[in-house]
Every structure is written in structure tokens, then in C-alpha cells.
Amino acid sequence: MTPSTKIPTTLFLSVFCTIVMLIAPLGGFGQLKPSTFSAFKFELKERFSPVNETLLRDEISEIIAVQQEMEEEDIWSVRYWNGSYPSYRWHQLLMQVSRNDKGYKNGGRVAIMHLTIYDALVEVWKHKKVHFQKAAYQYDSKIKKLVQDLDSSTFICEWSAAAGAAHRIIGYYFPKQKELLDSSLIAFKSTRLATGLQFPSDIEKGLEIGQKIADKYIEYAKGDRTNLRWEGSVPKVDSLWSGNPGPWDPMKRQWKPLTLVQSNQFRPGPPPEDWSSDIEELRQFNAEHQTSEIAWRWKSEPIWDRLIERKILEYDLNPLEAAFANAVFHTARFDGIIAAWDGKYHYWGIRPFQYDPSFQPILIDTPNFPGYPAGHTTVAGSIAKVLSFLFPKDEPLFYELAKECSESRFEGGVHFRTDNEVGLEVGYKVGQWVIKCFTE
């Protein structure tokens, strides 16, 4: 178990398409003022008020007792759960649980978790702006400050709101993992109290807010169509894709979009009827290259996921900024998938190895679903667009990576270049739409 490393950075004040993004909630969110910085989908009607100072002082003894009983290894646990940003460990836990589970992996789980955390933190900040409260260590010198203080109101714990939200959402998608999830929440709660920042009552209020927002998203998720099974049939046309896509993949085009008006909102025009020039380009590449480093890298590594984590840390985003960035990022990925799969199963575009049975892709195994437009590149386009919006100083990097992702699918031989280029354009449109929905 290693501590999260804090990366020192300068203030983030760059402009992209006249919209400045990601600021401290107390000072305004880009051109969006705190009063207009609202939840994506759900909010609560409850109003929370701090307990009086007499009761807060009664809670101080509990914090002191926890810190006095700590051993050196407990310090690392505190840093483990409370370093980086609130959703960081819970995202890792969701990925771990997803890998361990052998059943169907619901495609909406990641976006729903991060949207839940974002809406929960918006709810927390709504009350923080009204009630300022000092950190626990500022009330009593016997309490040590064990993690960074954000110099904002400690009323209602945003880290606990994220924990309550994530614990409940992951539990909804993976009920068999209850024991692991419960033990993780217990570990988090004990370490959060030990930070010396928040009082027990603020931790409980945060958990309550996260859980209540999660309940609303769970009800939404029950109708988002991400659990539907396909009962259709593959067209029997030689010029189209052929195969057995399984029960889940074709249904991605029928998922309920998070921002798109409908799944075919950005559907591209039809693919070429003649792929001869595309396949010739692939043959030429294979004749000159035995392998492709970028093809294997983009196939096997979670490049975009690592990148969003790194940028949040590089720019030292506060909890609400980080939650917003993740919400926009994962929404763009989710709706990008829908847009790509709408085209795939509308056109049933053939794959290179099917068009020319003698052609051997460098990546060997071609994904078992239609090719046009390319899914990797559609998602790359949507993510590159929103990352450029979130971190405009790094815009060239994001578009360079999107183009590399596109090239990797061509070099790997699993897509024609046309699949990739069209996918990128669709993705850029999706990403721009997601930005609009989060800012208007």
C-alpha cells in the first residue's frame, strides 16, 4: 500500500472556445458561478445545518481517541483512503470488482457511479457555501492534521459523500461483493475520522447524502436498458459483417443515452460499397511491418483512464472539480459507445479479414462485432473533445492521442482506415454535445 503523491502545479486558468473550466467552487467555476454549478440529474430537498459547538466539542474526544490508538501502518491507511481525490480509490475498487466478477459487466456502471458522486458533491457544496465550519484540529490542539486541509468549510464531508455514493452504486451492480464493499466502507470511515479534519456528524451527513443520491441513480439505472439481451439475427449478405455477436453487444445501440437526444443523433452516412482501396492500404502496411507497437498498446492498456487520473492530479483539482471532470469524461465515453454501436448495427460494416479472407491482422483477433464506424476511435474522439475542454492547455496532446488511437486500429488490421476516420468525427460531435449538456 503506497501513499498518493501530490503533484505541485500552477493555477489552472486557460480558455477553450470562450469557456474557462475547472475552478474552485468558492471562487466560481470558470465562467459558471457557484449558484449555477448544478447537479447533472438529481438533487435532494433536505436542508442540513451544523450541530452547535457544544456538541462538536463532545465529538472531539472521539477523534482524539482514534488518533491516540493509531499505529504507523494506520497512518498509511489514512493516506491511502484520503489522498488524491474522493472517487479515486472507489474507481479502483469498481475496476477490481469488475475484473473479479465472472458474469455480465453492465456497461453503465462506471458512468453511473461517477455521476452519482458528482451530484452528491454538488449537494454537499450547496450546504458548505451556506455554513462555514472550522476543521476539527482547529478546535483542539490535541488533534493532529494528518492530510491536506483544503481551506474550505469542513461542514459535511465530501469524501464521505463520495464513499456513500460509490459503496451503494457498486453494490447495486455487484451484490455478491457485499462483504468486500462493506469492509472497504468501514476502513474508509475510520480513516476519515482519523484525518483530524471532520467531525463524526459531518462524516455521517456526507454518507447519507451520497447514499440518497445513489438511490435515485439506481432507480434511473433500472430503466436505462443496459441489461437488455439481443434476440435479433445477423443479415445474411456477403458484403456485410457476419458472425455471432452474442446477447449483449448489439444492444449497446439501445442503451438510454445520458445526453444524446437519441442514439442515431450523430449517425454517419453509409460506409463505402467498395473497400478495395482500403484493403489494399492494409495489405501494403502488413507487407512493410511485422508488428505495431501502438496497436498492441491501445488494445491492452487503459490509456484514457490513466490519463484522466493523471490530469486531475497534475492540476491539483479539488474534490468537486475532480468529480466534475470524471462525470464529463465518463459520460462522453458512455454516449460515444452508444453513437458508435448505433452505426455498427445499422450498417453491419464488414471487417478487413472478412472482406479478404487471406488478410491476416497484426492483432490476430478481430473484435466480434461490425466494424463501421470504429468503436475505439469514436470513443477516442468524444474523450479527446471533453478533455480538451477540461484541460485546454493540453489540447494538442489529447487530439494527438485520439489520432494515434485511430491509427492503431488501422495498423492492427482490425479496421479499415475509413472506419477510424469516420469514428473520430462522430466522437468529436458526441464530445461537443456532452460539453453543451454539462454547461447549459
C-alpha positions, 0 to 999 in steps of 0.5 A: 500500500503506497501513499498518493503523491501530490503533484505541485502545479500552477493555477489552472486558468486557460480558455477553450472556445470562450469557456474557462473550466475547472475552478474552485467552487468558492471562487466560481467555476470558470465562467459558471458561478457557484449558484449555477454549478448544478447537479447533472440529474438529481438533487435532494430537498433536505436542508442540513445545518451544523450541530452547535459547538457544544456538541462538536466539542463532545465529538472531539474526544472521539477523534482524539481517541482514534488518533491516540490508538493509531499505529504507523501502518494506520497512518498509511491507511489514512493516506491511502483512503484520503489522498488524491481525490474522493472517487479515486480509490472507489474507481479502483475498487469498481475496476477490481470488482469488475475484473473479479466478477465472472458474469455480465459487466453492465456497461453503465456502471462506471458512468453511473457511479461517477455521476452519482458522486458528482451530484452528491458533491454538488449537494454537499457544496450547496450546504458548505457555501451556506455554513462555514465550519472550522476543521476539527484540529482547529478546535483542539490542539490535541488533534493532529492534521494528518492530510491536506486541509483544503481551506474550505468549510469542513461542514459535511464531508465530501469524501464521505459523500463520495464513499456513500455514493460509490459503496451503494452504486457498486453494490447495486451492480455487484451484490455478491461483493457485499462483504468486500464493499462493506469492509472497504466502507468501514476502513474508509470511515475510520480513516476519515475520522482519523484525518483530524479534519471532520467531525463524526456528524459531518462524516455521517451527513456526507454518507447519507447524502451520497447514499440518497443520491445513489438511490435515485441513480439506481432507480434511473439505472433500472430503466436505462436498458443496459441489461437488455439481451439481443434476440435479433439475427445477423443479415445474411449478405456477403458484403456485410459483417457476419458472425455471432455477436452474442446477447449483449453487444448489439444492444449497446445501440439501445442503451438510454443515452445520458445526453444524446437526444437519441442514439442515431443523433450523430449517425454517419452516412453509409460506409463505402460499397467498395473497400478495395482501396482500403484493403489494399492500404492494409495489405501494403502496411502488413507487407512493410511491418511485422508488428505495431507497437501502438496497436498492441498498446491501445488494445491492452492498456487503459490509456484514457483512464490513466490519463484522466487520473493523471490530469486531475492530479497534475492540476491539483483539482479539488474534490468537486472539480475532480468529480466534475471532470470524471462525470464529463469524461465518463459520460462522453465515453458512455454516449460515444459507445452508444453513437458508435454501436448505433452505426455498427448495427445499422450498417453491419460494416464488414471487417478487413479479414472478412472482406479478404479472407487471406488478410491476416491482422497484426492483432490476430483477433478481430473484435466480434462485432461490425466494424463501421464506424470504429468503436475505439476511435469514436470513443477516442474522439468524444474523450479527446473533445471533453478533455480538451475542454477540461484541460485546454492547455493540453489540447494538442496532446489529447487530439494527438492521442485520439489520432494515434488511437485511430491509427492503431486500429488501422495498423492492427488490421482490425479496421479499415482506415475509413472506419477510424476516420469516420469514428473520430468525427462522430466522437468529436460531435458526441464530445461537443454535445456532452460539453453543451449538456454539462454547461447549459 
